[in-house]
Amino acid sequence: MADLKLTDVEKAYGEVKVLSDINLDIKKGELIVFVGPSGCGKSTLLRMIAGLEKITGGELQIDGMVVNDIPPAQRGIAMVFQSYALYPHMTVRDNMAFALKLAGKSKSEIDAAVKKAADVLQLGPYLDRLPKALSGGQRQRVAIGRSIVRDPKVYLFDEPLSNLDAALRVATRIEIAKLKESMPESTMIYVTHDQVEAMTLASRIVVLAGGGIAQVGSPLELYERPNGEFVAQFIGSPSMNLLAGEVVATGPQTTVKLAGGGVARADIPTTDADMGLKVNVGVRPEDMVATDKDEFLFQGEVDLVEALGELTVLYFKPESQGAVPVLAKLAGIHAELKGRNVKLNADPSKVHLFHNKVSLLYR
């Protein structure tokens, strides 16, 4: 298994630069997840690592060796595609063995590698079936098994679950998590647009935006300490609420007077120089709680209620046309709140402050 290092990596199509200043160290045994909005370049970056896209600037190292000009077949990588890419006329066994046959491996080596991968992925009963006789989840496991038998330095996953229905996606995600646990030294890079996949699978998440890296960190680090408004709203579903306000008290705990009349207290240190600073107060919907006290963070009329059983999502009427509505997730069932005026508050340790889209924690 391998370490990877990307130094000042760039990708351009003619005069159009789509990725720049990509600097990233990936350690052996990590499962790194690339996330970001559509068009941010996450699949392009994965394909550059695979050698399927040419690197137009910077340097990519795998195990200390620069591989910019090394063909894909010689990089020691294996890629699992969104579309499975199985040979329809070959059995599961032959699909998994094909790359080893091309490499000239002996029959005994091939049989041992296929059996080992099949045992890990629970594909033993299906080895003599054609892909058309398998479910979508089973086909994706075959695609993963085809990578495992090659014993690569790095596994690359390009949105492998996006073609599956919701139930299969959950089941296959769990299987990938178990697979990683069974192969602790394997280095894996995984591209997805699904936040649940990113949060549950990743050792670290790389958030891409605007042609570069917005933030890198563990899933909980990005959730609890986003470095800016983009990451704060991209990680977490529903998105973090942002409320405009002004700093009215500084110190170890900062007090912000909100434009809507509420008061936010945040366990974020500020100085006298921050008095009067215009900020956006960020609070995640799940961190908001109903209150009947005089002091509140937000107050509004509940426009829509989604009663999901274990929790209720409240949508508040926006203050102006086109404004983003404030959301709150309350534990339990609260269908009776529709149309009512509700006050909300949040623990100061859960409140974020942003100035010019940057978290005050990262100034």
C-alpha positions, 0 to 999 in steps of 0.5 A: 500500500502507498502514500500519495503526495500532490504538490501544486497540481493543476488541470487546464483544458486549453486556457480554462483552468479547472483545478489549481494549487492542489496540495495534499498528503495522503497517508498509507491506510487512509480512506480519503473522500473527495466531495464538492458541488457538481463541476468542482473537479473531484472526478477529474482529480481522481482521474488525474491520480489514475493517469486517465487525465494528464496533469498540466502542472505540479507533481504527483508522487506515489510512494515517493516516485513521481508518476506524472508521465507514468502510464495508468497500468504502471501506477499500481492503482485500481479503479472502481467505476460508477458504471461497474464496467463488467464484461457481460459475456464473462462469469463473475469468476472470469471478470475478477480473474481477467486482469491477472490472466493478462498479467500472466499469473499462474492458474493457482495464483489466480484461483487463490486471489479470486477466492480470497476476494470472493470471501471478503465480498461474500461473492462465493455463491455467485462466481459462475453467474453472468453479470446480468443474473446479479443485482446492482449491489452484487455487480458493484461488489464484483467490480470491487473484487476485480480491483482487490485481486490485483492487490494495488497500491491505491484503490480509487472509487468514482461514485461507486454507489450512485447507480444503486437505489436507496436501500442497496446504497446503504447496504453497499456502503456498509460493505465498503466500510467493512471492506476497509476495516478488513484491509487496514493498510489499504489506501483508498480515495473515494469520490462522492456527492453523498454526504452520508457516504463521506461522513461515515466512510472517510478518515479525512474529507477533502472539500473541493470548490472553486477549482481548489481545496476549501478544507481538509479534515476529519468528518467531525472536524469539518462538521464542528469547525468549518473554516468558512461559510461554504464548508459550513453549509456544504457539510450537513443536511439540511444546510447550516442556517446563517443569520446576519448580526453585529458583535455587541460584546466581546471576550471569551464568549461573544454576543451578537445582536441579530438583525431579526431581533434575536441574540446569539452567544458563541463560545468564540473569543473576540477582542475589543477591536471586534466590537461592531463587526458585521458577522453571519451567525451560523447554527445547524438546524439540529442544534436549535431548540425551542424556548419560551424564555425572553432571550432567543436567537431566532423567532418566526412563524412556522411555514411548513412541518415535516414530521419524520417520526423520530424528529420534526423539521420546521421551515420558517417563513422567510423575512423577505421575498427570495430569502433562504428560510430558517430550518430547525430539527426538533426531536420527536413529533411537533406537527402542532407547530405549523402556523405558530410563532416559535422561539429558538435558541442554541447552546453557545458551543454550537454557534459559529461566527463568520466574517467575510465568509471566513470563520472567526476561529480561522482568522 
